[in-house]
């Protein structure tokens, strides 16, 4: 390479550094949140997942306005059409027909989105809260505290998630909505705990933490102001992925008959298991629609979660 070419490259590099310096000095630097959102906006996978998730949330929130009927009400015009081996399909005022008890199937499918959203959100938040607490304590203190907490999480991770959830639900005398929520939440705890603990350990030896210790900053302030905030990014991305797993686990428990025993409450897993399997040969749509709804929602959260994880990963930055 000629000396002139070297000088040109050096001048370009210097101009680029000057531009970055001016941007930083003027406060125009891009934050992690803005950079992540910009990457997501240019990612077609993230857009697809975001659209699916947004539609699911809108349907769940506005279910009373969208559903044509009360999901628990039985209609005489539908009951009159139910015969052994026959369940009425689409009728006037009932776009998806009836379920085996003469209730509007479309309304129950719409209200099922609300129930699925509630179970998924609450289970994920509970698992996230306890997982963050355990991971933060283990990563901050280390030593025997870390050893004890991580061995407990290792035992929980050694069991398949769904098997652990089934075991926890089976222990309860009567399965309810909250039994399912807490069972799914406990399954998610070790995932968040291990992830946050690893991020906290990586932060312990970082330059800004060492500098804070050298300046005499209290250990509690270092953990709460420096280590924990900088370690939560990956945990938040994992929470989006875990939401999809929570929906699948809750639906699986209901499918197996271990979910909420209130049959008036519309829930996709229960609809798929109780009605869909029992009357599959009579009317397979009773199984197709709930299964399709579960697949679409889980796919949406998976696509969005993977895109968020890739967007905040420093290795993918250019």
MOWOUR-V477943 format. One record per residue. N is the residue number from 1. RES is the residue in one letter. PHI is phi in whole degrees, -180 to 180 (none if undefined). PSI is psi in whole degrees, -180 to 180 (* if undefined). NEAR is the number of other C-alpha atoms within 10 Angstrom. Layout:
N,RES,PHI,PSI,NEAR ; N,RES,PHI,PSI,NEAR
This chain:
1,X,none,132,5 ; 2,X,-71,163,6 ; 3,X,-66,-32,7 ; 4,X,-67,-41,9 ; 5,X,-64,-40,10 ; 6,X,-62,-41,10 ; 7,X,-65,-38,11 ; 8,X,-65,-44,11 ; 9,X,-64,-39,11 ; 10,X,-65,-39,12 ; 11,X,-67,-40,12 ; 12,X,-64,-42,11 ; 13,X,-65,-41,12 ; 14,X,-65,-40,12 ; 15,X,-65,-39,12 ; 16,X,-65,-43,12 ; 17,X,-64,-40,12 ; 18,X,-64,-39,12 ; 19,X,-64,-43,12 ; 20,X,-65,-39,14 ; 21,X,-64,-42,13 ; 22,X,-65,-39,13 ; 23,X,-64,-40,13 ; 24,X,-69,-41,12 ; 25,X,-66,-35,10 ; 26,X,-84,-2,9 ; 27,X,80,16,9 ; 28,X,-94,11,10 ; 29,X,-64,153,14 ; 30,X,-91,126,12 ; 31,X,-74,166,9 ; 32,X,-62,-40,12 ; 33,X,-64,-47,12 ; 34,X,-65,-39,11 ; 35,X,-67,-39,15 ; 36,X,-64,-45,19 ; 37,X,-64,-37,15 ; 38,X,-66,-40,13 ; 39,X,-68,-40,17 ; 40,X,-65,-37,20 ; 41,X,-67,-22,13 ; 42,X,-100,2,10 ; 43,X,-103,113,15 ; 44,X,-63,-31,12 ; 45,X,-65,-44,15 ; 46,X,-65,-39,23 ; 47,X,-64,-44,17 ; 48,X,-61,-48,16 ; 49,X,-63,-40,22 ; 50,X,-64,-39,21 ; 51,X,-65,-44,14 ; 52,X,-63,-43,19 ; 53,X,-66,-42,21 ; 54,X,-63,-43,15 ; 55,X,-63,-42,13 ; 56,X,-61,-45,20 ; 57,X,-66,-41,16 ; 58,X,-64,-43,13 ; 59,X,-63,-41,20 ; 60,X,-67,-43,20 ; 61,X,-71,-38,15 ; 62,X,-106,26,13 ; 63,X,-56,-42,19 ; 64,X,-63,-27,16 ; 65,X,-86,-28,9 ; 66,X,-88,-42,15 ; 67,X,-65,133,18 ; 68,X,-75,-22,16 ; 69,X,-142,170,19 ; 70,X,-70,126,13 ; 71,X,-67,-19,21 ; 72,X,-98,-5,17 ; 73,X,-82,137,14 ; 74,X,-99,136,16 ; 75,X,-110,132,14 ; 76,X,-63,-36,11 ; 77,X,-66,-26,11 ; 78,X,-85,-39,21 ; 79,X,-63,-34,17 ; 80,X,-67,-23,10 ; 81,X,-93,-10,13 ; 82,X,-80,125,17 ; 83,X,-132,161,10 ; 84,X,-56,121,6 ; 85,X,83,6,9 ; 86,X,-138,126,13 ; 87,X,-126,125,20 ; 88,X,-62,140,20 ; 89,X,-87,-152,17 ; 90,X,-54,132,13 ; 91,X,-132,170,13 ; 92,X,-63,121,7 ; 93,X,87,-8,10 ; 94,X,-133,86,18 ; 95,X,-63,-28,14 ; 96,X,-113,11,19 ; 97,X,82,-154,21 ; 98,X,-113,160,27 ; 99,X,-96,179,25 ; 100,X,-63,-15,20 ; 101,X,-107,13,16 ; 102,X,79,24,21 ; 103,X,-102,155,23 ; 104,X,-69,117,28 ; 105,X,-70,-36,28 ; 106,X,-64,-43,22 ; 107,X,-64,-40,25 ; 108,X,-67,-35,27 ; 109,X,-67,-40,22 ; 110,X,-69,-46,25 ; 111,X,-67,-23,25 ; 112,X,-63,-29,26 ; 113,X,-64,-40,24 ; 114,X,-64,-44,22 ; 115,X,-66,-41,16 ; 116,X,-65,-42,23 ; 117,X,-63,-44,20 ; 118,X,-62,-49,15 ; 119,X,-63,-44,24 ; 120,X,-65,-44,24 ; 121,X,-66,-50,20 ; 122,X,-65,-44,18 ; 123,X,-63,-42,27 ; 124,X,-67,-42,28 ; 125,X,-66,-41,17 ; 126,X,-65,-46,18 ; 127,X,-61,-39,28 ; 128,X,-65,-43,25 ; 129,X,-63,-50,15 ; 130,X,-70,-37,18 ; 131,X,-65,-42,26 ; 132,X,-64,-41,24 ; 133,X,-62,-48,17 ; 134,X,-67,-46,24 ; 135,X,-64,-38,29 ; 136,X,-67,-43,28 ; 137,X,-65,-45,19 ; 138,X,-65,-43,25 ; 139,X,-73,-30,26 ; 140,X,-80,-43,23 ; 141,X,-91,-38,13 ; 142,X,65,-159,16 ; 143,X,63,-144,10 ; 144,X,-68,-28,10 ; 145,X,-63,-45,14 ; 146,X,-62,-43,18 ; 147,X,-62,-46,11 ; 148,X,-65,-49,13 ; 149,X,-65,-40,18 ; 150,X,-73,-31,19 ; 151,X,-69,-35,11 ; 152,X,-65,-45,11 ; 153,X,-66,-33,19 ; 154,X,-63,-39,14 ; 155,X,-64,-42,10 ; 156,X,-67,-38,18 ; 157,X,-73,-20,17 ; 158,X,-69,-24,9 ; 159,X,-93,139,12 ; 160,X,-57,141,10 ; 161,X,-57,-47,18 ; 162,X,-67,-38,19 ; 163,X,-64,-40,13 ; 164,X,-64,-41,18 ; 165,X,-64,-42,26 ; 166,X,-62,-41,19 ; 167,X,-63,-44,12 ; 168,X,-66,-41,17 ; 169,X,-68,-38,23 ; 170,X,-66,-27,14 ; 171,X,-68,-33,10 ; 172,X,-66,144,10 ; 173,X,-68,-36,8 ; 174,X,-144,125,12 ; 175,X,-75,132,18 ; 176,X,-130,-179,15 ; 177,X,-60,-42,17 ; 178,X,-74,-27,15 ; 179,X,-62,-44,21 ; 180,X,-64,-43,24 ; 181,X,-61,-49,26 ; 182,X,-70,-33,20 ; 183,X,-65,-45,25 ; 184,X,-67,-37,32 ; 185,X,-64,-43,27 ; 186,X,-63,-36,22 ; 187,X,-62,-33,25 ; 188,X,-83,-17,28 ; 189,X,-57,-52,26 ; 190,X,-63,-27,26 ; 191,X,-64,-49,23 ; 192,X,-68,-37,26 ; 193,X,-64,-47,27 ; 194,X,-65,-41,24 ; 195,X,-66,-46,19 ; 196,X,-70,-37,27 ; 197,X,-61,-43,26 ; 198,X,-64,-41,15 ; 199,X,-67,-38,21 ; 200,X,-67,-40,26 ; 201,X,-64,-36,19 ; 202,X,-67,-34,13 ; 203,X,-74,-23,21 ; 204,X,-60,-34,17 ; 205,X,-104,12,12 ; 206,X,-74,161,11 ; 207,X,-64,-41,10 ; 208,X,-70,-30,14 ; 209,X,-73,-42,19 ; 210,X,-63,-38,14 ; 211,X,-66,-39,12 ; 212,X,-64,-40,15 ; 213,X,-66,-40,13 ; 214,X,-64,-30,9 ; 215,X,-83,-3,9 ; 216,X,87,18,9 ; 217,X,-69,139,13 ; 218,X,-62,149,10 ; 219,X,-62,-38,14 ; 220,X,-63,-41,11 ; 221,X,-67,-37,12 ; 222,X,-64,-43,19 ; 223,X,-67,-48,21 ; 224,X,-78,-31,13 ; 225,X,-100,-24,12 ; 226,X,-118,-56,17 ; 227,X,-71,-51,25 ; 228,X,-65,-50,22 ; 229,X,-59,-38,11 ; 230,X,-77,-8,14 ; 231,X,-104,-9,20 ; 232,X,-82,-15,18 ; 233,X,-60,-50,18 ; 234,X,-66,-33,18 ; 235,X,-67,-40,22 ; 236,X,-64,-42,16 ; 237,X,-63,-39,19 ; 238,X,-66,-31,20 ; 239,X,-62,-36,22 ; 240,X,-65,-41,21 ; 241,X,-69,-39,23 ; 242,X,-66,-29,27 ; 243,X,-59,-43,25 ; 244,X,-63,-41,23 ; 245,X,-66,-39,22 ; 246,X,-62,-41,29 ; 247,X,-63,-44,26 ; 248,X,-67,-41,21 ; 249,X,-66,-43,24 ; 250,X,-64,-42,28 ; 251,X,-65,-38,28 ; 252,X,-66,-41,21 ; 253,X,-63,-44,23 ; 254,X,-66,-38,24 ; 255,X,-62,-37,21 ; 256,X,-83,0,14 ; 257,X,84,13,15 ; 258,X,-105,9,22 ; 259,X,-90,-155,25 ; 260,X,-62,133,22 ; 261,X,-89,2,14 ; 262,X,-82,102,12 ; 263,X,-77,-10,11 ; 264,X,-78,-21,11 ; 265,X,-81,126,17 ; 266,X,-77,125,23 ; 267,X,-147,132,27 ; 268,X,-60,-43,29 ; 269,X,-63,-41,29 ; 270,X,-67,-42,27 ; 271,X,-62,-39,26 ; 272,X,-70,-38,25 ; 273,X,-83,-52,22 ; 274,X,-74,-57,17 ; 275,X,-83,-44,20 ; 276,X,-62,-45,25 ; 277,X,-78,-37,16 ; 278,X,-67,-39,15 ; 279,X,-114,31,19 ; 280,X,-64,-42,14 ; 281,X,-73,-30,11 ; 282,X,-75,-49,15 ; 283,X,-149,90,20 ; 284,X,-65,-17,14 ; 285,X,-61,-26,20 ; 286,X,-64,-23,28 ; 287,X,-100,-35,21 ; 288,X,-63,-48,13 ; 289,X,-66,-48,19 ; 290,X,-62,-40,25 ; 291,X,-64,-42,18 ; 292,X,-64,-40,12 ; 293,X,-64,-43,17 ; 294,X,-63,-43,21 ; 295,X,-64,-45,14 ; 296,X,-65,-45,16 ; 297,X,-67,-45,24 ; 298,X,-62,-39,22 ; 299,X,-64,-42,18 ; 300,X,-61,-48,26 ; 301,X,-68,-33,27 ; 302,X,-67,-46,23 ; 303,X,-62,-44,22 ; 304,X,-67,-43,25 ; 305,X,-65,-44,24 ; 306,X,-63,-38,17 ; 307,X,-67,-40,23 ; 308,X,-65,-42,24 ; 309,X,-61,-42,20 ; 310,X,-70,-34,18 ; 311,X,-70,-33,23 ; 312,X,-94,-5,20 ; 313,X,-74,122,13 ; 314,X,-60,-27,9 ; 315,X,-67,-22,8 ; 316,X,-94,2,9 ; 317,X,-84,143,11 ; 318,X,-126,*,4
